[in-house]
Amino acid sequence: MNFRLCCHTGRMNDHKCSPLFQKPRGRSRIIKCIYVVGFLDLFGVSMIIPLLTHHVKSLGASHTVAGVVGSTYGILQLFSSTVVGSWSDVVGRRYSLLTCLLLSAVGYGLLGMSTSITLFVLARIPVGLFKHSLSICRALLSDLVSESERPLVMGHFNAASSVGFILGPMVGGHLTEHEGGFYISAFTCAAIFLTNAGLVWMLPWSETLIHREDKDSGNDTSSKSVPNGSGANSHRPVSAAEADSGSRAPGQQRGDLRWWEVSLLQPAWRQLSSVGSKIYMVASSDMWDLFLMRLLMAIAIILYHSNFSLAMEERFSLKPKVTGYLISYSSTLGALAGFLVGPITRLYGNNMPALMLHSTVLTCSLIFLYATAPSVSQVVLSSTFFAISTTIGRTCIIDMELHRGGAQGSGTLIGAGQSVTAVGRVLAPLLSGLAQEFSPCGPPSLGVVLALAAVGLMLNRIPKWDRKGMTKENKTE
């Protein structure tokens, strides 16, 4: 069956929910604020990431223990991504985003006080469970814009986040030169997340408007204020009680409660039930092909990066400093490529499956070019276009997942996608280690095979999709 969270029983089956929009001025302001949140998020995180392994080893951990401790975050993300994403559909983007930012700040604050391996592991738990702020930001952006605008806005958000990820390590590196530099970096990261929470709290939620359109009956579009920003709740059916309350002040409910506050105040068991229901709907949907493609490409891309520095040294005797410049060059291009997503999508006439196929073929070809490169110049060439193709592909798969599943469950869908990617992060290091036993070119060569499998899967499935990735035979509209 087709997974469409905006479908409801009874009278509401005659209504087609439209995306959540805002007043143009308020929408532009909140989108720009979300860009800032994304930039600060990865800026703070990237200050810490390069320092974690060194710090845990300085606490007395062996290489094996350091590896196990390092995997804690990935494992927690694997199981929490879908749950937190679905929870944001239930209680709304505002409260879920604030919760994730504040608890992540607590985790990084604890990291700044980690003087033992035990404290280090404890500090990683809240971050592993609740560091889903970027996913919720993407879900919120999906709520705020139309489907035609979504690739452009997502591309700009990815670009802003990537810039933060490029600048963060430089600042973190400078801070570590001082005494207690790791602890300073951790507390700075916690302060950044608190700043983000304050920014989210002050966003102009009150300017959000929902437009519901009855295409069958041709009724006029109605609107309500939705400061919560919940993609799911903002598209829920209007109850009879709400219809009767139309003469009240906008947004008012019985007892002077606004309806968007009701979801936050509902019992925990009801929230858990709603979350479980949404996750089950994703698990039982027909989106296996998109998730499988995401998994194959995630592993292929991680394999490309997995031993890059070591391979450059063994294959071309390249110094780590030069390799670092090459990685920075590729990362910068990846950030700038985010601004190309919108124009390229329009060039393709919003035909996302075709764009996804071509970007996947290009990515596969570039990995092969890197694996067989006889010179550094060919590696530079492959890195140049690889950053662009992967940025476009990442935006395409998110857009296709949201269209297939329905943007009203965007938190659940994006969370599920992140869980699939987390599986790739767990499997890729193992596959990379095995492939390196044969050759320094083993990991990217295996990546080529997986990318070819993704291309084959797309060629098999595209004839069954429409221009947005919906399964033709299952469309009920």
N, C-alpha and C positions, 0 to 999 in steps of 0.2 A: 504494500500500500504506500501511497505518497504521504510523506510526513509534512503536514501543514498545520502549524499550531494555531492559525487564526480560524480554523474551522470549528464550529460549535454546533450543538444539537438544537433541534426545535426551530423556532422562528428565525434564529440568527444564521441558519444555513443559507438563507436568502441574501445574506450580506457578505460583501467582500471587504475585508479590512484593508485599508491603505496604510502606507508607511506613516511614521510619525514625523510631522513637520513643525517648524516654528515660524514665528514672524521673521521675515528676512533679516532684520537688523539683529534681533536677539539670537537667531540661529547662527549668523556669522560670528557673533561674539563668543558664543559658547563653543563653537567648533575651534576657533583660534585658541581658546583657553585649554581645550583638550589637547591640542598640539603641544602647548607648553607643558602640560602634565606628562605627556609621552616623552618629551625631550628630557625633563628633569628626572623622570623615572629611570631611564637607561643611563643617564649621566651619573646618577648616584650609584646604581648597581655596578656599572663598569669601573668605578673607582675601586670597588672591593674585589671583584672577580679575580683579577690577576694576582692578588695578594693572599688569597685564601690558602692555597697549597703551602706556600712558604710559611704562613703563620701557624698552620696546624702542625707542620713539621718542627717548628721552633718550640712547640709545646711538648715535644718528645714523641710524636707519632712516627711509626715506621712507614715505609712506602705503602705497604698493604693496608695499614690502618688508615692512612691518609686517603687512599682510594675508596675504602669503605665509607668513611666519613663524607667524602666528596659526593658519593652516590646517594646520600640521604636526601638531598634536595631534589634530585631528579625523580627518585621513587615517590616522594610525597607529591610532587607536581603531577606525576602520572595519574595518581588516584584522586587528586583534589581538583584538577582542572575542570572536569565535566560537572562535578558537584557544585563548585562555587559559581561556575557560569550559569547553571540552571537556577541556583539560588538567587542570582541577580535578576533572572526573569520573574521570580516570585515576589521578592521584596522591593525590587526597583534598582536602577543603576546607582542612584545617589547614595543610598544607605549601604549597598554592597561595596561600592567603590571606596567610600569613607572607611568602612570596616577593614577592607584589605590594606589600604594605605596606612591606617593607624597601627594595625597588628604587624605589618611589615616594618614600620618604624620601631616598634617594640623589639622585634627580632634583631634588627641591625644595632639597636641600642645595647641589647644583651651581648651581641658580638663584640662591641666595644669594651665589654667587661670580661671577656672570655680569657681567663688566665689558666685554664685547664681544658683538656680534651672534652671532658663532660660538659662544661659550660658552652664550649664551642658547638657541640651537637645539639644541646638544648636551644641555643640561639638560632640554629638552622631550621628547627621545627616550625615555628610560626611563619617564617619566611617561605618554607616549602609548602605549607598549607594555604597561605593567603597571598602570596606574591602573584596575583592574577590581575593586577591593576591594568596592565596593557590590554588584556583580553576584554575586560569590562569596558575600557575606553573604546575599543573597536566595536563592541556591541552597541554602545551609546551612539557612536557616530552612525552606525547602521540604522538606528532608530530615528536619527535626526534628518537624514537625507533620503531622497528618492533613489530608486535602483539605478537610474541613469547617472546620478551624481556619485554614487558609492565608490566606484573604482578611483575616481579623481581624489576624493576626500581621503580614502584609505591610503592611496599612494603618498599624499602629502603627510599624513600621519606617520607612515613608515619612514619617510625621509627625515622628519623632525626627530623621531626616536633614534634613527641611525646616527644623526649628527651628535646626539648626546652620548651614544655608545663610542664614538670616535674620540670625543674630547675627554671623557671621564678617565680613561687610563693615564692620560698625560697629567691630569691634576692629581690623581692618586699616586702616581710615581713621584711627583714633587713632594707630596705630603710625607711619603715614607722615608724621605731623606732626613727628616727630623726625628728626634728621639720619641719613641712611642707613636711612630707614624701610622701604623696599622690602626691603632685605637682612635687616632684623630680622624682617619678616613672613615671608620665605622660610624663614629658619632656624627660626622658630617653627612654621611648617607642617611642616617636616622633623621637628622634635621631637615634634609631635602624632602623626605617622605612626609614629615609633619607639615612642611610648607605646601606640598601638593595637596594634603588633606584640607588645609585651610583654603586653598584655591578652589577645590571642588565644592567646599561648603558655600563659598561666595558666588558660585556660578549662577547666572540668571535663570534658574529653573522656572520661575513664575511666568516667564514669557513663552514657555513651550505650549504649543497648541496641537491638539489631535484633530485630524479630519477623518471622519468616517463617511464613506460614500456607498449608497445603496444603488448599485448599477442596474439591478433588475427593475426596481420600482421608480428609479429616477428621482428619488428624494433629494432635497438640498443637503449639502454637507453640513454636519454639525460639529461643534468643537467644544473642548473642555480644557481647562488648565491642568497641566501635568508636571508639577515641579519635580516629581520623583524621577522622571526620565526612564521609567521601566518600559522595556519593549513589550513584555508580555502583558503586564497589567494595563498598559495604555491601550491595548487592543482587545481587552476582554469585552464580552458582551455587556451591554447596558441593561441592568436589571430593571424590573418593573418599578421597584422603589426609587431608583435613580430617575426613571422617566417621570414618575409622579413628582419628583422634587425639582422639576425644571423651573418652577416659578420661584425657587429660592435663589439666593445669591450664588453666582457661579462657583462650582467646586464644593458646595456645602452639602453635608449629609446630616442625618439625624444626630443630635447631640453635638452639633457644630464640628463634627469630624469631617475632614476632607476625605474623599474616597481613596486617594492614593496613599493615605496613611493607614488604611484598614489592613493592607497586606502586611505591613510591618508589625502591627499589633496582634495579628492572628496567632493562635497557639503554635508552639514549636512543632507539635505533631502534625499540624496541618501544613506547615511549611515543608516539613520533611516529606509528607505525602505528595505534595505538589512537585517537589524536586524529583522524587522517585518516579512519578508519572511522566515527567518530561524526559528524563533519562531513558526510561523504557521506550518511549515513543521514538527516540533517536535510534536506540539499539534495534528496534523492530522495523525500522524504515528501510527504504530501498536505496540508501545512500552508501552502500558498501563500496561501490566503484570509486566514488570520490575519496573516501577515506583510505582505500587501498592505494590509490594514486598518490595521495599525500604521504603515506608511509614509505612507498618506494622512492619517491623523490627526496624525502627528508633524509633517508639513509644514504642515498647517492650523493647528496650535497655535503653531508657530514663526512663521508669518506673522502671527498675531494679535499676538505680542509684538515682531515685528521692528522696526517703526517707531513703537512706541507713544508714546514721548516726543516725537518729532518731530510725529506726527499730532496729539497733544494741543495742542501749541504752534500748529500751523498752523490747526487746526479751531476751537479754543476759546480761543486766546491764553493757555493755561495755563502758568504758570511751571514750570521744571524742578523746583523744590523741592516744589511741590504734586503734580506728577506722581510724584515720588519717594515721597511719602506714600501715594499711591494704589497704587503698585506694592507697597510694603511691606504695605499693608492686604490686598491680594489674596494676597500670599505667605503672610501669617499665616493667612488663612482656608484656604489650601491645606494648610498644615501641620495645622491643627485638623481638617480634613476627613478626614484619615487615620484619626481615631478613629471616624468615622461609617461606614467601609466595612463593618466587621463587622456592626453592627446592620442596615444596609441590605441586606446580603447575606442575612441571616436573614429579613428581611421578604420578600425575593423567593424564599424557599425554596431558596437556593443555585442558582437558575436563572441562571447567568452569561451565556448569550447574550442573554436578555431584558434583564438589567441593563445589559449592554454596549450593546445597541441603544438603550435609553432614554437612557443617558448620552451616547451619540454624537449622538442627535437633539437633546438639550438643548444640547450643546456647539455644534452647528451653528447652532441658533437664537440662541444667545448671541453667536456671532461675527457673525451677521447683524444682531443688535440693536446691537452695537458699531459695525459698519460704517455703519449708517444713523442712528446716534444724533444727534438734533438738539440735545442738551444734555449737560452734564457729569453731571447726575444719572442719565441713562440709561446713561452709560458706567460709573458707579459700580454701578448695578444689574447690568449685564452682568458686570462684573468680580467681583462678589460670588458669583454662582452659577457663573461660569466656573471659578473656582478649585476649587469643589466637584465639578463634573461631570468635569473633567479628572483629578482625583485618583482618583475612582471608576473612570473609564475605564481609567486606567493600571494599576490593580490588577486589573481584570477581564481585560485582554488578557494579562497575565502568567499569571494563574490558568488561563485557557483554553489557553494555549500549553503550560503544564506538564501539564495534564490530557491534552491531545491527544498530546503527545510522550511522556508518562510521566515522573514526577518523578525516576526513577532517572538520567535524563540531564539534570537540571535545569541544570547548569552550561553544557552545550552549548546548550540551548534559550534560556536567558536571555542568553548571549553572542550567539547568532544574532539575538535580538530587539534587542540593543543595536547590533549592526552595521546592522540595518535602520534604526534610529533615526538612526544616524550618517550614513547615506545622506541621510536627510531634512535633517540639519543642513548637509550640503554643498549640497543643491539649494535649500533654502529661501531663503538669502540672495540667490542668483541670481534666483529667481522674484520675490522681494520688490523687488529693484532694478528689474526690468523693469516690475512692476506700479506702482511709485511714479512711473514716467514719465508715467502717465496721471492718477493721483489719489492723494492721501494715504490715501484709503480703498481703494486698489487691492489692497494685500496682504491685508487681512481679507476683501475681496470674493472674491479668489481662494481664500482659505481656506474660504469658504462652499461654493464649487463642489467643492473636494476633499472636504470633510466630507459633502456630499450624495452624492458618489460612494461614500464609505465606507458611508453608510446604505443606498444601493442595493445594494451588494455584500452587506451583512448580510441585507437582506430576501430576497435571492436564495439565500443560503447557509443561513440559520437553519432552514428546513424540512428540511434534510438533516442537522441536528445534533441531538444529544440535549441534556439540560439542562446538560451540562458542556462542550459544544462538540465532542464526538466526532462523527465522520462516521458516520451510522447504517449505511449500506450496507457500510462497511468494518470494522465491529466484528466481531471474531472470537470474542468471549466468549459 
